[in-house]
Amino acid sequence: MTIEQIVEMLIDILVQDLGIDVPRERIHSSASLQGELGLDSVAILGLIAAIEKRLGFELADAALRPSTFGTVGSVAEGVAASIAAQTATS
């Protein structure tokens, strides 16, 4: 998956699975999860669970650092790293 595809997947999760109260067209890779999108720690845990469910594997420990969950783009980069790690071990 490309970063752009991962960002689209994350937007789908945020809108469809988490039901955030932000119009889809206002969500972009530099959108702050807590500031602009209003996610709290419980919602971020829900985001992690939804990502893992869609991917079919657990995210790598390195992707679960607080710094990963700053923006949609930083989450996408963490997911891409987890996909690469999963591919390398398969």
MOZI-V222537 format. One record per pair of residues at least 12 apart in sequence whose C-alpha atoms are under 7 Angstrom apart, sorted by the first residue. I is the first residue (numbers start at 1). J is the second residue. Records with the same first field share a line. If there is no record, write none. Layout:
BEGIN
I=J / J
END
This chain:
BEGIN
3=76 / 77 / 80
6=76
7=29 / 72 / 73 / 76
11=27
13=50
22=37
28=72
29=71 / 72 / 73
30=71 / 72 / 73
31=71 / 72
32=70 / 71 / 72
33=69 / 70 / 71 / 72
59=79 / 82
60=82
63=78 / 79 / 82
END
